[in-house]
Amino acid sequence: MTNHSLLFVDDEPNIVQSLSLLFDDYKVYTAGSGLEALNLFKKGVKIDVLISDQRMPQMTGVELLQQVKAISPGTVRILLTGYADLDAVIESVNTGEIFRYVNKPWISSKLKDTVKLACQFADKVQNSPPASPKPPRSFASTASLGILSAIDGIPSSEAKPQILFVDPKPSFLEAYRELLKDKYEVYTALNPKEAFEILLTHGIQVLISEVALEGISGAEFLAAVSIEYPDIVSILLSDSRDANIAIRLINEAQVFRYLVKPFKRELLKTTIELAISRHHESAERPEANSKVFHRSFVNLNSGEAKNIEDALNKARQISKLSTTY
């Protein structure tokens, strides 16, 4: 019997009952709606892992995860759904920042292993020291000043954050560089091989990759990068919405954002600004970084990857051996 507490949220009573029986060795709470689930948090009930269905009346699973993220950041969040709900999957990447995405019907053994892993991550997050208070505005760094620094023109003596764009189209890379060069040290690469060489020699903080790359998908590339460089915050750019890619981005790459083209320049700027802030938060609290946690379970005895081929092979091995979603 474990001391970890789980909350299952689904408007179908038979689903909740089935999950409760599957996890009878945990302390289980159940709710038939998002509002009912939120009431448990408001009453002060400690929940280690929240597993919520997506399609429910009044409040969707993603909306619930967003609110729980704000009121109980130590609760690890998993989205469970039987629908190919593309918008929900994309939204869960961009706003819910969930730990895993699980399709119905689930495989019991994989779901149990996933929840066990989520509980272990919850322990890390809950036991890590809180982030230090934000410095006064006049002494804040570029990252903590955020968007306000761009608006107010506040000078900073700190080095520019280093960001890397990966895109097979040179014209796009040049456009990104021109757009962002005043605030960032912008590196560019036409393919994953060039990108990995830059990662080996520069302290990249944010990686922005196109989905269609030379020989591999952007999702596979970002999954490999997340293992080798868990402190880098990644963003995927795509011409279309793809649920399978989004699910992989959640479960394997822990991607920060999934942006669908065309998007406004200001959205890209804001997203990168938020990603820089996330990088600094992760550096301060590595225990709360799901990618750092994921890497701690990787034991292939292969050392650090020296090139993109090694990194991809390692990521593929990890995916193949994984018993979780």
C-alpha positions, 0 to 999 in steps of 0.5 A: 500500500502506497501513501500516494493520493490519486484523484480520478475525474470522469463523468462516467461512473463506470470509468471512475470505478474501474480506475479505483479498482485498478489502483486499490493500493493507493489512496484514491479520490474520485470526482464526476466533474471538474467542479467537484474535483476543484472543490477537493483542492479548495478543501485542502485535500492533498493530491499527488497525481490527478488523472482527468478525462477530457470531455466532461460537461461544464469544464473540460479536462484541460480547463481543469488541469490549468486551474489545478496547475495554478492552485496546486503546482505540486500535483502531477497532471495526466490527461485521459481521453478516448477521443482524437480531440486534436484541439484538446491535445494541442491545448494541453501542451500549450496551457496545461503542461501535463506530465502524460497523455493517455488514450482510452482504452488504456493498457492497465500495466502501462497506466500503472507504471505511468502513475507510479512514475508520476508519483515519484515525480510528485515527490521530487516536486513537492520536496524541492525548495521553493523558488526564490522571491523575484528580485525588485524590478530595478535589479531584475535580470533580462529573463525575470523582467520578461515582456516588460523589458521589451516594452519599457526599454529597460537596459540590462548588462547581462548577456543575451539569452542564446536561442537556436532555430532549426528550419530547412528553409534559409529564408525563414531562418534569416527572418527569425534572426532579424526579428529577434537579434536585438534581444537574443543571441540567435543561432540557426541550423538547417538540419538536426546535424547542424543543430546538434553541433551548435548544442555541443558548443553553445549554452542554448537555452531555448530550441525552436524547431520546425516539424519537417526536418531532414530525414526525421520529424521535429518531434523525434529530434526534440525527444532526443534533445530532451534526453541529452539537454534536459535544461533546454526549453523546446518549442515546435513549429508546424504548418498543421495540427497533428494529434500523434505528434502532440502526444509524442511531444508531451510524453517523450519530449516534454515540449514547452509549446506547439505553435501552428503556422501561421502565427503572429510575430508577437506570439513567437516573441512572447512564447520565447520570452516565457520559455526563457523564464521557464529555463531560469526556473528549471535551473533554480529548481531542477528537481521540478523539471520533468525532463531532468527527472526522466533522464534520471531513469535512463540507464543505457550505459552509453554516455553522452551523445557526441553527434545527432545519430547517437542521440537519436539512437539513444532516444529510440532505445529509450522509447522502445524499452519504456513501459510507460505512456 
